[in-house]
Amino acid sequence: MYSYIKGFITDLSPTNIVLENNNMGYKIYTPNSYSFELNKEYKVYLYNHIREDENSLYGFKTLEERDLFLKLIEVKGLGPKMGLLIIASGTINGIIDAINRENILYLKKFPKIGDKVARQIILDLKGKFKDVEISSNESDELVEVLKGLGYKNPDIIKILPKINKELSLENQIKEALKLMLK
């Protein structure tokens, strides 16, 4: 299995990017291809999906996205294309929170996810995200402070979306601590 590939984006389409590495262009399906910029270098984390009639690359900007994708495609009845749709339509923390809280309505908002698949996702994945790291696009300093105070990742993940990122770090910490005590 490939872990990642580093190169320049030479083409963008709604479902995929073309990343050039050593004069070879790799077609990589991504959750949001327009989050990449043409002619800019990226490190893209990969999953190689191989079947009898298919050999496709799926790429992600972060390890957290790829790890969530890999867990999603383990769910019975959920393939890589549906996994991409879920990641493209939601946030990592939101998806994990919905699974852990058994929020079927949140999961059903994703394209092609009905009641049966939403229940299967919860059945297969609930409780399997205790050790998932928090996405690096969140406030790193705030996360480190909260971890230093002894709070665990699942608790931090629950409150991060509720914190105003416009506030100073000190005020973000105060807001986080109030939320933790509720």
Rosetta blueprint (number, residue, H / E / L):
1 M L
2 Y L
3 S L
4 Y E
5 I E
6 K E
7 G E
8 F E
9 I E
10 T E
11 D E
12 L E
13 S L
14 P L
15 T L
16 N E
17 I E
18 V E
19 L E
20 E E
21 N E
22 N L
23 N L
24 M E
25 G E
26 Y E
27 K E
28 I E
29 Y E
30 T L
31 P L
32 N L
33 S H
34 Y H
35 S H
36 F L
37 E L
38 L L
39 N L
40 K L
41 E E
42 Y E
43 K E
44 V E
45 Y E
46 L E
47 Y E
48 N E
49 H E
50 I E
51 R E
52 E L
53 D L
54 E E
55 N E
56 S E
57 L E
58 Y E
59 G E
60 F E
61 K L
62 T L
63 L H
64 E H
65 E H
66 R H
67 D H
68 L H
69 F H
70 L H
71 K H
72 L H
73 I L
74 E L
75 V L
76 K L
77 G L
78 L L
79 G L
80 P H
81 K H
82 M H
83 G H
84 L H
85 L H
86 I H
87 I H
88 A H
89 S H
90 G L
91 T L
92 I H
93 N H
94 G H
95 I H
96 I H
97 D H
98 A H
99 I H
100 N H
101 R L
102 E L
103 N L
104 I H
105 L H
106 Y H
107 L H
108 K H
109 K L
110 F L
111 P L
112 K L
113 I L
114 G L
115 D H
116 K H
117 V H
118 A H
119 R H
120 Q H
121 I H
122 I H
123 L H
124 D H
125 L H
126 K L
127 G L
128 K L
129 F L
130 K L
131 D L
132 V L
133 E L
134 I L
135 S L
136 S L
137 N L
138 E L
139 S L
140 D H
141 E H
142 L H
143 V H
144 E H
145 V H
146 L H
147 K H
148 G H
149 L L
150 G L
151 Y L
152 K L
153 N H
154 P H
155 D H
156 I H
157 I H
158 K H
159 I H
160 L H
161 P H
162 K H
163 I L
164 N L
165 K L
166 E L
167 L L
168 S L
169 L H
170 E H
171 N H
172 Q H
173 I H
174 K H
175 E H
176 A H
177 L H
178 K H
179 L H
180 M H
181 L H
182 K L
